[in-house]
Amino acid sequence: MEWSAAHVPGLPLIARIRPDNLASQGVALRVGLHRAEHLDGPGYDGFDWIYTAGPLG
């Protein structure tokens, strides 16, 4: 998150995480990302939950 804020501050930071990937969800929450359920949707090969560093959409 620090790198993103320093190098691409104008772009939103998101993480696309599978609903069953509890480890990645935990990492996202620990670094300060928040679930953005309104952005959840199909990814390249399955459904993804979206976590963001701030409000989107």
N, C-alpha and C positions, 0 to 999 in steps of 0.2 A: 504494500500500500504506500509506503514511503517513496519507493522508486516511481510509482505511477504519479503521485502528487508532484514529485520533483521534475519529471521528464515529459509527462503528457497531462498537465493539469486540466486541460480543457476537455478531455475525454472521460466518459464514465468508466468506472471500474466495475466489472461484473465477473461472477463465477457461475458457470453452468455445471450443475451437479445432479447426478442421478438420485432419485428419491431413496433408493436403497443404499446409497453410499454414505453411511453414517460417519465414517472417519473424515471424509472431505467436508461434510456439513459442519462437524465440530471444529475443524480448522478454520473454515470461513467465519464462523461465529466468534472464535477466539481472536481473530485478527480484526474484528470490528465490522464485518459485513452483516447485512440484514437481509432477510428473505423478502423478495418482491414477488409475491404470489401472482399478481396481475400480469407478470411477464413470463410465467412458466409456459412451456410449450415444447413441441417436438424439436429434438436436436437431429444431428446427422443420422444417428442409429438408435434413437430411443427418446423417451420423454425426459426433459431436464427441468429441474427447479432452478430458479435464478436468485442469486444473492448479489446485492449491490453495496457499494460504499456510501451511497446516499440515495435520496428519492429519485426515481426515474419515472417518466410517463405519468 
